[in-house]
Amino acid sequence: MKIFDIVIKDLTSSFRSLFLLIFMFGIPLLVTGMFTLMFGGNPTEPEITVPQIRVILVNMDMGDPNFQNRMDQQSGLPITSLGNLIEKTLFTEETAQYYNVDNKSDYASAQTEVNNGTADVAIYFPSDLSTTFTMPGENNVIEIYYTAENAGKVYGLQSALSSIVDELSIRRIAVDTALADTSEVADQNSTVQNIVQEVSSFPTTKRDFLVDVRTLDEPQQSSLILSMLAPIMGGMMIFFAFFTGTTTAQSILREAESGTLSRLFTTPTSHRTILTGKFLSVLFTVLIQVSVLIVVSHYLFNINWGTPLHVLIAIIAIVVPAAAFGIFVNTLVKNTKQSGAIFGGLLTVTGMIGMMEIFTGGNSSATLSKVSLLVPQGWSIHTLNLSMSAETTTALVLPLVISLLWSIVFFVIGIPRFSKRFI
Amino acid sequence: MKAIEVKNLKKTFDNTQAVQGISFDITQGQIFSLLGPNGAGKTTTISILSTLLKPDSGSVTLMGYDLKQETSKAKACLGVVPQDIALYEDLTAAENLNFWGKMYGLRGNLLKKRIQVVLEMIGLDDRKNERVGKYSGGMKRRVNIGVALLHNPKILFMDEPTVGIDPQSRRHILDSIKLLNQQGMTVLYTTHYMEEAQELSDQIAIMDKGRIIAMGTQAELIKIVGQSDRLTIEIDKDHSQIMDLWQSVPGVQKISGVNGSLDLLAEDSNQVLPRLFEIAAVNNTRITAINIQEPNLEAVFLHLTGKALRD
C-alpha cells in the first residue's frame, strides 16, 4: 500500500511540473504537428471535398436493334444504345454528388454554355455511335469539351470516360479477333450479336475506378503525410519516453539531495518499499505519457498504431525499457549537477542511433537498421513499426522479448547500485 | 522509564571521529538538549538515533526497542525534524501531511483527524491548500515540524529546527515544543543557541569535538563555573598581545579572543575590570565596548573548552 502512496505522490509531483509536461506531451505532439503543417496536410480530414462538376451530356446515339433486348443488371432498365450504356456506367447514384448532369440535344449550345462558364464540360455521343460500334472495322468519336481553365477539374471525368471507352474498345477488338480466327465464314449478323453480347455484359456496377479517378491526387497526398507522420510521431514518442524515464528517475537523486529521501528512511517504511515505489512511479509516469500520446495522436493525426493487442505489446516494449534505462543512467551520476550533461549526451546518442531509420526517412540501409538495434530505443521503434504494419502478433514477440531483456539488464545493474547507495 | 538510552556510541567518517563514545539516558517526558558549536557531533548523533547512519559501535534503545534489532518498532515511536526542510515543495501542506502520515502508517479517519490537529497546531489550517514552495521559510519550518508530529510519536528528535527563521516563527516553534512536552512527549533537541537550550531543557549535554564534555540540568552545569562572571570586551587592536597580559590578572579564570574581541571568565568583574583597564592603557590599547553577563551555559562552554560557543 505504501508503495502506491509513493507512486501517487510522485505522479502528482510529475504532472504538476510544467517543464515535464511540455517535454512529455507538448513537444512530441508539436513536432509532429509541425511536420503536418509543413507538408500541408490535414490528416484528420482524409475525405476531400470535391466541387460538383456541371456536365452537359448530349447523347445523340440512336442506338441499334441489337441493343434493344439488353437490360442493365443493376437497375433492371433496358440499355437501348452504347451511349446509354456509357451514360449509365459513368453517372450513377453514387457519383451524383460529384456530377450535376444535364441532358441536352444541342451540342453547339452545350459548348456555348461551357464557354460562358455555366457548365464545366460537355460530352457528345454521335448518333451513329452504337451502329458503328457493332460494325467491324468502323470507328467513331466521343467528344468531350471543356475550357483550359477547367482542365484540372474535369480530369477525373475525362479519365473515367476514357477508361470506359478503352475497355469497350478492347472487348470489341477481342471479339473481332476471335471471330476472324475461328471462322472465316462467320456472317456479319453473328459478329454483331457477339459484340453486343460482350459489350452488354460490361458491368455498369463496376464503379470503383470512378472513385479512384476522382480522388486520384488528394488521398495519395493524405496517405503520404500519414506514412511520414506515424514514424515521426513514434520516434518523438519513444525519444521523449526515454527522456521522461530518465527525468522522473532523477527524482531519486533530487529527493536524496533535498532530504526527503532521508526523512522517508526515518519512517517505519522499509527502504525496499521506498525504492520500489520510486521505481514504479517512473514506470507509471512513462506508461501514462505513452498511452496518452498513442491515443491523442491517433485522433489528432489519424495515425493507426495497429490492433489493440499489438499496440499493447508496443507500449510494453517502450515503457519498460524507458523506465529501466532511466533508473540505470541515474546510477551513473552522483548528483543532479552531474546529470544534465551526462543525461543529455546519453539520450541524444542512443536516441539518434535508435531512430536512425526515421532520421534517414526510412531509406536506411540494412546495416544502419541493424545498428539501430544496438540500443533499446531501436527495439522499441522496431516493435512499434511492426505494430503499425499489421504484422502478425508472433512477429512482435521477438522485439518485445529483446526490449524486456534490455530492461532486465538495466534493472539488474541499476537497482543494486541504487540499493547499495541508499539501503 | 528511559525513553532513550545511548551507550558508547562511536562514528568515524574517513579520518574524522565525529562521535567518540558518547553515552546518555533520557527519561520519558523530558526535553533533552545537545548543545554545542557546529561540528560538535550533534547532527551525527541524531542521525544515528534516527537510523540514517549506522554507528561504528555502541547501542541505542528507543522506548525499550533496540534500534538495531527492532528498527521498525523503534522508528514507529519516533518523529524526526531534520535540520534542513525536507518537504515536497510542489505539494500543498495538506498533501504533504497526508503523504507523510501514510508513511507513518496512518489511514482513513485517523489520518484526517491527525492532519487537522497538526495543521491547527502549526497555525497553517487556513493556508493548507497552498503549495509549500510558496511558503515563507518560517512556514516551511512549521510544516517540517508538523510532519514529525502526525503519528503522535512518543519521542521527537529536533535537529536545530530554528536555524534561519524569523523571531515570530521561532517563538511559535519553541512554544509548540513546550506544549508537546507537557503532553508527555520526550524531546531530543539539538541547538547551538544557548538561549534555546536554557529555555527548553530539563537536561543538557554539552558537546564538543564528538564528546559530551558536560551533562546535567542547567543549574548543575552552571555550578561547574561557579558564580563567575562572563565579560566580553572589545578593543581597537589585535587581541593576541593583550590577551596574554590580561590572562595574568588575578581573578581572571579563562580568556579567549577573536578579531579584537575577548571573552573572559572572572570571579568578580568589579575587581578585575580596573586592572584590565590599567593594562590596556599602559599598552596603548583602547577598550571600545564591555558586556558583563551573569553565569550561563555559554560561560560553562567557555570554561570547559576555552572557546565561545559561536567560535
Interface residues (C-beta under 8 A of the other chain):
Chain A: M1 K2 D5 K9 T12 S13 R16 S17 S258 G259 T260 S262 R263 L264 F265 T266 T267 P268 T269 S270
Chain B: S50 T51 L52 S72 K73 K75 A76 L78 V80 P82 D84 I85 A86 L87 Y88 D90 L91 E95 F99 W100 K102 M103 Y104 G105 V147
